[in-house]
Amino acid sequence: MNNTGMTIDLSGKTALVTGATGELGRVMARTLAGCGADVIIHYHVNLAKAEELVAEIRGLGSNCLAVPADITNMDAVIKLRDEAAAKLSAPAIVICNAVIQYQWTSVLEQPPEDYESQFRSCVMQSVFLAKVFLPEMIGRKYGRFIGINTECSMQNLPHQSAYAAGKRGMDGVLRVLAKEVGEHGITVNQVAPGWTISDRDRLAGTEANAEYEKNIPLRRRGTDQEVANAVAFLASDLASYITGAYIPVCGGNVMPAI
């Protein structure tokens, strides 16, 4: 395809964003809708924020549906798929973004259940979403599966062990998946944000952090919109020949090496 205009056009496609009511999730959902996609808003408990986001996205001219689910449970993900297909359409784009939050501490002090929750929300969510949504993509010979990873997967700094373990496991699953489904026209990629500025920071006035920024080649924290832009690119036909990639969006704070 000759994309001389270099426009990100997702018209006619439906995107699922898990954890869409979160700080980054809502920006990704708005951005995909702004590119013309219809959007399935997954949420766990925050119905009010989900309804607010649905109204906002419909105001952009896209169809939108909010569906609750526990993404660490296979049956709940199947129910999510069935409701989305009945009320909107099966997604051609799946953004694996939801994650369970917890307090970070040392390996010796981190509760064992935190490692289990990270495994379920990072690794098993990826597995469940693949099992439930990729068969439809295989049938269409087209699909985009994008996992939201983290710079922490490469940093492995103190107090990151449960989070890094979950995200590194996710990385392994998605690299293998890229090799297994590529023949069907499906790409599988990862976007790895750094410590990203979100609306929470804007409201609190905490966008800047000199200690963190001094080690970043671009000398600033990235924004949620910059992460969402990378996701939209990978979701589009402009990225049709990119698969199996782990793409940091962190100002160069980590750099995968050859």
LUMDOBA-122511 format. One record per residue (C-alpha): chain; residue in three letters; residue number from 0; x, y, z. Coordinates in nm, 3 decimals, m for minus. Example, Ala and Ser with C-alpha at 12.3 -4.5 7.8 and 13.67 -1.06 7.14 Angstrom:
% residues 2
<atom "A"; "ALA"; 0; <1.230; m0.450; 0.780>>
<atom "A"; "SER"; 1; <1.367; m0.106; 0.714>>
END
This chain:
% residues 258
<atom "A"; "MET"; 0; <0.000; 0.000; 0.000>>
<atom "A"; "ASN"; 1; <0.130; 0.346; m0.087>>
<atom "A"; "ASN"; 2; <0.062; 0.559; 0.223>>
<atom "A"; "THR"; 3; <0.199; 0.883; 0.078>>
<atom "A"; "GLY"; 4; <m0.019; 1.091; 0.311>>
<atom "A"; "MET"; 5; <0.108; 0.908; 0.622>>
<atom "A"; "THR"; 6; <m0.229; 0.942; 0.791>>
<atom "A"; "ILE"; 7; <m0.324; 0.718; 1.081>>
<atom "A"; "ASP"; 8; <m0.669; 0.606; 0.970>>
<atom "A"; "LEU"; 9; <m0.844; 0.341; 1.178>>
<atom "A"; "SER"; 10; <m1.187; 0.398; 1.024>>
<atom "A"; "GLY"; 11; <m1.394; 0.082; 0.997>>
<atom "A"; "LYS"; 12; <m1.198; m0.093; 1.273>>
<atom "A"; "THR"; 13; <m1.294; m0.166; 1.631>>
<atom "A"; "ALA"; 14; <m1.037; m0.146; 1.911>>
<atom "A"; "LEU"; 15; <m1.053; m0.301; 2.256>>
<atom "A"; "VAL"; 16; <m0.859; m0.123; 2.531>>
<atom "A"; "THR"; 17; <m0.833; m0.313; 2.860>>
<atom "A"; "GLY"; 18; <m0.800; m0.097; 3.168>>
<atom "A"; "ALA"; 19; <m0.941; 0.188; 2.962>>
<atom "A"; "THR"; 20; <m1.056; 0.392; 3.261>>
<atom "A"; "GLY"; 21; <m0.702; 0.422; 3.395>>
<atom "A"; "GLU"; 22; <m0.474; 0.722; 3.350>>
<atom "A"; "LEU"; 23; <m0.308; 0.590; 3.033>>
<atom "A"; "GLY"; 24; <m0.596; 0.374; 2.914>>
<atom "A"; "ARG"; 25; <m0.837; 0.663; 2.870>>
<atom "A"; "VAL"; 26; <m0.585; 0.859; 2.658>>
<atom "A"; "MET"; 27; <m0.526; 0.559; 2.434>>
<atom "A"; "ALA"; 28; <m0.901; 0.509; 2.394>>
<atom "A"; "ARG"; 29; <m0.954; 0.874; 2.299>>
<atom "A"; "THR"; 30; <m0.660; 0.866; 2.058>>
<atom "A"; "LEU"; 31; <m0.780; 0.553; 1.877>>
<atom "A"; "ALA"; 32; <m1.126; 0.707; 1.849>>
<atom "A"; "GLY"; 33; <m0.969; 1.024; 1.715>>
<atom "A"; "CYS"; 34; <m0.813; 0.813; 1.440>>
<atom "A"; "GLY"; 35; <m1.158; 0.686; 1.347>>
<atom "A"; "ALA"; 36; <m1.181; 0.358; 1.538>>
<atom "A"; "ASP"; 37; <m1.484; 0.239; 1.728>>
<atom "A"; "VAL"; 38; <m1.379; 0.156; 2.084>>
<atom "A"; "ILE"; 39; <m1.464; m0.109; 2.340>>
<atom "A"; "ILE"; 40; <m1.394; 0.032; 2.684>>
<atom "A"; "HIS"; 41; <m1.298; m0.242; 2.927>>
<atom "A"; "TYR"; 42; <m1.320; m0.157; 3.295>>
<atom "A"; "HIS"; 43; <m1.315; m0.355; 3.616>>
<atom "A"; "VAL"; 44; <m1.502; m0.149; 3.878>>
<atom "A"; "ASN"; 45; <m1.501; 0.218; 3.774>>
<atom "A"; "LEU"; 46; <m1.839; 0.237; 3.602>>
<atom "A"; "ALA"; 47; <m1.867; 0.615; 3.641>>
<atom "A"; "LYS"; 48; <m1.540; 0.679; 3.459>>
<atom "A"; "ALA"; 49; <m1.632; 0.423; 3.192>>
<atom "A"; "GLU"; 50; <m1.963; 0.595; 3.123>>
<atom "A"; "GLU"; 51; <m1.791; 0.934; 3.110>>
<atom "A"; "LEU"; 52; <m1.538; 0.800; 2.859>>
<atom "A"; "VAL"; 53; <m1.807; 0.641; 2.644>>
<atom "A"; "ALA"; 54; <m1.991; 0.972; 2.622>>
<atom "A"; "GLU"; 55; <m1.671; 1.154; 2.534>>
<atom "A"; "ILE"; 56; <m1.577; 0.908; 2.258>>
<atom "A"; "ARG"; 57; <m1.926; 0.910; 2.111>>
<atom "A"; "GLY"; 58; <m1.891; 1.287; 2.102>>
<atom "A"; "LEU"; 59; <m1.590; 1.236; 1.875>>
<atom "A"; "GLY"; 60; <m1.814; 1.053; 1.629>>
<atom "A"; "SER"; 61; <m1.708; 0.697; 1.707>>
<atom "A"; "ASN"; 62; <m1.921; 0.412; 1.833>>
<atom "A"; "CYS"; 63; <m1.828; 0.310; 2.185>>
<atom "A"; "LEU"; 64; <m1.927; 0.045; 2.437>>
<atom "A"; "ALA"; 65; <m1.820; m0.010; 2.798>>
<atom "A"; "VAL"; 66; <m1.796; m0.369; 2.924>>
<atom "A"; "PRO"; 67; <m1.685; m0.481; 3.273>>
<atom "A"; "ALA"; 68; <m1.464; m0.786; 3.317>>
<atom "A"; "ASP"; 69; <m1.201; m0.943; 3.537>>
<atom "A"; "ILE"; 70; <m0.926; m0.986; 3.277>>
<atom "A"; "THR"; 71; <m0.750; m1.243; 3.495>>
<atom "A"; "ASN"; 72; <m1.042; m1.483; 3.445>>
<atom "A"; "MET"; 73; <m1.088; m1.667; 3.115>>
<atom "A"; "ASP"; 74; <m1.466; m1.696; 3.144>>
<atom "A"; "ALA"; 75; <m1.496; m1.322; 3.208>>
<atom "A"; "VAL"; 76; <m1.288; m1.245; 2.898>>
<atom "A"; "ILE"; 77; <m1.511; m1.473; 2.690>>
<atom "A"; "LYS"; 78; <m1.816; m1.288; 2.824>>
<atom "A"; "LEU"; 79; <m1.647; m0.958; 2.734>>
<atom "A"; "ARG"; 80; <m1.595; m1.081; 2.378>>
<atom "A"; "ASP"; 81; <m1.952; m1.202; 2.341>>
<atom "A"; "GLU"; 82; <m2.105; m0.878; 2.469>>
<atom "A"; "ALA"; 83; <m1.879; m0.668; 2.249>>
<atom "A"; "ALA"; 84; <m1.959; m0.874; 1.940>>
<atom "A"; "ALA"; 85; <m2.334; m0.858; 2.009>>
<atom "A"; "LYS"; 86; <m2.349; m0.483; 2.077>>
<atom "A"; "LEU"; 87; <m2.067; m0.346; 1.861>>
<atom "A"; "SER"; 88; <m1.827; m0.575; 1.671>>
<atom "A"; "ALA"; 89; <m1.531; m0.803; 1.720>>
<atom "A"; "PRO"; 90; <m1.213; m0.598; 1.764>>
<atom "A"; "ALA"; 91; <m0.945; m0.595; 1.496>>
<atom "A"; "ILE"; 92; <m0.719; m0.414; 1.746>>
<atom "A"; "VAL"; 93; <m0.659; m0.537; 2.101>>
<atom "A"; "ILE"; 94; <m0.465; m0.324; 2.349>>
<atom "A"; "CYS"; 95; <m0.353; m0.528; 2.651>>
<atom "A"; "ASN"; 96; <m0.316; m0.250; 2.906>>
<atom "A"; "ALA"; 97; <m0.489; m0.338; 3.234>>
<atom "A"; "VAL"; 98; <m0.264; m0.414; 3.531>>
<atom "A"; "ILE"; 99; <m0.316; m0.472; 3.902>>
<atom "A"; "GLN"; 100; <m0.161; m0.203; 4.124>>
<atom "A"; "TYR"; 101; <0.023; m0.271; 4.450>>
<atom "A"; "GLN"; 102; <0.295; m0.126; 4.674>>
<atom "A"; "TRP"; 103; <0.652; m0.172; 4.551>>
<atom "A"; "THR"; 104; <0.915; m0.298; 4.796>>
<atom "A"; "SER"; 105; <1.212; m0.532; 4.814>>
<atom "A"; "VAL"; 106; <1.206; m0.897; 4.714>>
<atom "A"; "LEU"; 107; <1.239; m0.993; 5.079>>
<atom "A"; "GLU"; 108; <0.943; m0.778; 5.181>>
<atom "A"; "GLN"; 109; <0.712; m0.809; 4.878>>
<atom "A"; "PRO"; 110; <0.415; m1.032; 4.962>>
<atom "A"; "PRO"; 111; <0.408; m1.350; 4.751>>
<atom "A"; "GLU"; 112; <0.054; m1.272; 4.638>>
<atom "A"; "ASP"; 113; <0.184; m0.961; 4.459>>
<atom "A"; "TYR"; 114; <0.393; m1.180; 4.231>>
<atom "A"; "GLU"; 115; <0.091; m1.397; 4.165>>
<atom "A"; "SER"; 116; <m0.129; m1.096; 4.084>>
<atom "A"; "GLN"; 117; <0.131; m0.957; 3.844>>
<atom "A"; "PHE"; 118; <0.156; m1.294; 3.672>>
<atom "A"; "ARG"; 119; <m0.219; m1.308; 3.627>>
<atom "A"; "SER"; 120; <m0.263; m0.947; 3.514>>
<atom "A"; "CYS"; 121; <0.038; m0.939; 3.281>>
<atom "A"; "VAL"; 122; <0.097; m1.293; 3.156>>
<atom "A"; "MET"; 123; <m0.244; m1.456; 3.186>>
<atom "A"; "GLN"; 124; <m0.431; m1.149; 3.062>>
<atom "A"; "SER"; 125; <m0.217; m1.165; 2.747>>
<atom "A"; "VAL"; 126; <m0.287; m1.536; 2.711>>
<atom "A"; "PHE"; 127; <m0.661; m1.501; 2.768>>
<atom "A"; "LEU"; 128; <m0.697; m1.207; 2.528>>
<atom "A"; "ALA"; 129; <m0.504; m1.399; 2.262>>
<atom "A"; "LYS"; 130; <m0.707; m1.716; 2.303>>
<atom "A"; "VAL"; 131; <m1.038; m1.530; 2.299>>
<atom "A"; "PHE"; 132; <m0.984; m1.263; 2.033>>
<atom "A"; "LEU"; 133; <m0.722; m1.394; 1.791>>
<atom "A"; "PRO"; 134; <m0.931; m1.672; 1.632>>
<atom "A"; "GLU"; 135; <m1.158; m1.404; 1.482>>
<atom "A"; "MET"; 136; <m0.853; m1.213; 1.357>>
<atom "A"; "ILE"; 137; <m0.711; m1.531; 1.204>>
<atom "A"; "GLY"; 138; <m1.037; m1.581; 1.019>>
<atom "A"; "ARG"; 139; <m1.015; m1.227; 0.881>>
<atom "A"; "LYS"; 140; <m0.640; m1.255; 0.805>>
<atom "A"; "TYR"; 141; <m0.590; m0.924; 0.985>>
<atom "A"; "GLY"; 142; <m0.528; m0.804; 1.337>>
<atom "A"; "ARG"; 143; <m0.325; m0.589; 1.573>>
<atom "A"; "PHE"; 144; <m0.234; m0.708; 1.924>>
<atom "A"; "ILE"; 145; <m0.046; m0.451; 2.133>>
<atom "A"; "GLY"; 146; <0.078; m0.509; 2.485>>
<atom "A"; "ILE"; 147; <0.164; m0.221; 2.717>>
<atom "A"; "ASN"; 148; <0.493; m0.318; 2.878>>
<atom "A"; "THR"; 149; <0.733; m0.092; 3.072>>
<atom "A"; "GLU"; 150; <1.089; 0.037; 3.081>>
<atom "A"; "CYS"; 151; <1.114; m0.149; 3.412>>
<atom "A"; "SER"; 152; <1.144; m0.474; 3.218>>
<atom "A"; "MET"; 153; <1.491; m0.361; 3.112>>
<atom "A"; "GLN"; 154; <1.587; m0.164; 3.424>>
<atom "A"; "ASN"; 155; <1.533; m0.433; 3.690>>
<atom "A"; "LEU"; 156; <1.587; m0.176; 3.964>>
<atom "A"; "PRO"; 157; <1.534; m0.232; 4.338>>
<atom "A"; "HIS"; 158; <1.168; m0.266; 4.440>>
<atom "A"; "GLN"; 159; <1.057; m0.349; 4.082>>
<atom "A"; "SER"; 160; <1.073; m0.727; 4.112>>
<atom "A"; "ALA"; 161; <0.704; m0.823; 4.103>>
<atom "A"; "TYR"; 162; <0.621; m0.573; 3.830>>
<atom "A"; "ALA"; 163; <0.930; m0.652; 3.623>>
<atom "A"; "ALA"; 164; <0.869; m1.026; 3.658>>
<atom "A"; "GLY"; 165; <0.512; m0.994; 3.533>>
<atom "A"; "LYS"; 166; <0.602; m0.768; 3.242>>
<atom "A"; "ARG"; 167; <0.904; m0.979; 3.141>>
<atom "A"; "GLY"; 168; <0.674; m1.281; 3.136>>
<atom "A"; "MET"; 169; <0.432; m1.085; 2.918>>
<atom "A"; "ASP"; 170; <0.721; m1.003; 2.685>>
<atom "A"; "GLY"; 171; <0.801; m1.372; 2.641>>
<atom "A"; "VAL"; 172; <0.442; m1.464; 2.561>>
<atom "A"; "LEU"; 173; <0.399; m1.186; 2.306>>
<atom "A"; "ARG"; 174; <0.728; m1.251; 2.125>>
<atom "A"; "VAL"; 175; <0.628; m1.616; 2.080>>
<atom "A"; "LEU"; 176; <0.276; m1.515; 1.979>>
<atom "A"; "ALA"; 177; <0.414; m1.283; 1.709>>
<atom "A"; "LYS"; 178; <0.590; m1.581; 1.550>>
<atom "A"; "GLU"; 179; <0.285; m1.803; 1.576>>
<atom "A"; "VAL"; 180; <0.024; m1.573; 1.419>>
<atom "A"; "GLY"; 181; <0.224; m1.364; 1.175>>
<atom "A"; "GLU"; 182; <0.131; m1.587; 0.881>>
<atom "A"; "HIS"; 183; <m0.231; m1.479; 0.935>>
<atom "A"; "GLY"; 184; <m0.161; m1.109; 0.883>>
<atom "A"; "ILE"; 185; <m0.163; m1.036; 1.257>>
<atom "A"; "THR"; 186; <0.106; m0.822; 1.417>>
<atom "A"; "VAL"; 187; <0.199; m0.847; 1.786>>
<atom "A"; "ASN"; 188; <0.398; m0.564; 1.940>>
<atom "A"; "GLN"; 189; <0.472; m0.397; 2.272>>
<atom "A"; "VAL"; 190; <0.494; m0.034; 2.376>>
<atom "A"; "ALA"; 191; <0.706; 0.026; 2.687>>
<atom "A"; "PRO"; 192; <0.640; 0.360; 2.858>>
<atom "A"; "GLY"; 193; <0.871; 0.522; 3.108>>
<atom "A"; "TRP"; 194; <0.745; 0.711; 3.412>>
<atom "A"; "THR"; 195; <0.474; 0.892; 3.223>>
<atom "A"; "ILE"; 196; <0.302; 1.222; 3.293>>
<atom "A"; "SER"; 197; <m0.073; 1.174; 3.329>>
<atom "A"; "ASP"; 198; <m0.371; 1.383; 3.434>>
<atom "A"; "ARG"; 199; <m0.294; 1.294; 3.794>>
<atom "A"; "ASP"; 200; <0.040; 1.476; 3.761>>
<atom "A"; "ARG"; 201; <m0.115; 1.771; 3.581>>
<atom "A"; "LEU"; 202; <m0.369; 1.819; 3.858>>
<atom "A"; "ALA"; 203; <m0.106; 1.785; 4.130>>
<atom "A"; "GLY"; 204; <0.160; 1.989; 3.950>>
<atom "A"; "THR"; 205; <0.408; 1.699; 3.968>>
<atom "A"; "GLU"; 206; <0.504; 1.675; 3.599>>
<atom "A"; "ALA"; 207; <0.873; 1.748; 3.659>>
<atom "A"; "ASN"; 208; <1.113; 1.526; 3.851>>
<atom "A"; "ALA"; 209; <1.475; 1.635; 3.825>>
<atom "A"; "GLU"; 210; <1.620; 1.316; 3.975>>
<atom "A"; "TYR"; 211; <1.448; 1.098; 3.715>>
<atom "A"; "GLU"; 212; <1.491; 1.338; 3.424>>
<atom "A"; "LYS"; 213; <1.868; 1.383; 3.463>>
<atom "A"; "ASN"; 214; <1.928; 1.031; 3.329>>
<atom "A"; "ILE"; 215; <1.694; 1.065; 3.030>>
<atom "A"; "PRO"; 216; <1.863; 1.170; 2.703>>
<atom "A"; "LEU"; 217; <1.565; 1.394; 2.620>>
<atom "A"; "ARG"; 218; <1.582; 1.539; 2.975>>
<atom "A"; "ARG"; 219; <1.210; 1.525; 3.043>>
<atom "A"; "ARG"; 220; <0.933; 1.282; 3.132>>
<atom "A"; "GLY"; 221; <0.711; 1.164; 2.849>>
<atom "A"; "THR"; 222; <0.337; 1.221; 2.835>>
<atom "A"; "ASP"; 223; <0.045; 0.983; 2.817>>
<atom "A"; "GLN"; 224; <m0.036; 1.126; 2.474>>
<atom "A"; "GLU"; 225; <0.311; 1.038; 2.344>>
<atom "A"; "VAL"; 226; <0.258; 0.678; 2.454>>
<atom "A"; "ALA"; 227; <m0.088; 0.672; 2.294>>
<atom "A"; "ASN"; 228; <0.061; 0.805; 1.969>>
<atom "A"; "ALA"; 229; <0.295; 0.506; 1.950>>
<atom "A"; "VAL"; 230; <0.004; 0.270; 2.013>>
<atom "A"; "ALA"; 231; <m0.203; 0.432; 1.737>>
<atom "A"; "PHE"; 232; <0.089; 0.396; 1.496>>
<atom "A"; "LEU"; 233; <0.131; 0.025; 1.572>>
<atom "A"; "ALA"; 234; <m0.246; m0.022; 1.537>>
<atom "A"; "SER"; 235; <m0.242; 0.131; 1.190>>
<atom "A"; "ASP"; 236; <m0.145; 0.006; 0.846>>
<atom "A"; "LEU"; 237; <0.161; 0.231; 0.863>>
<atom "A"; "ALA"; 238; <0.309; m0.038; 1.091>>
<atom "A"; "SER"; 239; <0.200; m0.332; 0.874>>
<atom "A"; "TYR"; 240; <0.551; m0.481; 0.857>>
<atom "A"; "ILE"; 241; <0.642; m0.442; 1.224>>
<atom "A"; "THR"; 242; <0.586; m0.737; 1.455>>
<atom "A"; "GLY"; 243; <0.757; m0.883; 1.760>>
<atom "A"; "ALA"; 244; <0.885; m0.538; 1.859>>
<atom "A"; "TYR"; 245; <0.938; m0.398; 2.208>>
<atom "A"; "ILE"; 246; <0.933; m0.021; 2.160>>
<atom "A"; "PRO"; 247; <1.035; 0.198; 2.455>>
<atom "A"; "VAL"; 248; <0.858; 0.535; 2.476>>
<atom "A"; "CYS"; 249; <1.077; 0.673; 2.750>>
<atom "A"; "GLY"; 250; <1.298; 0.941; 2.598>>
<atom "A"; "GLY"; 251; <1.589; 0.698; 2.563>>
<atom "A"; "ASN"; 252; <1.598; 0.604; 2.932>>
<atom "A"; "VAL"; 253; <1.634; 0.242; 2.821>>
<atom "A"; "MET"; 254; <1.764; 0.138; 2.480>>
<atom "A"; "PRO"; 255; <1.736; m0.221; 2.355>>
<atom "A"; "ALA"; 256; <2.073; m0.314; 2.207>>
<atom "A"; "ILE"; 257; <2.171; m0.543; 1.920>>
END
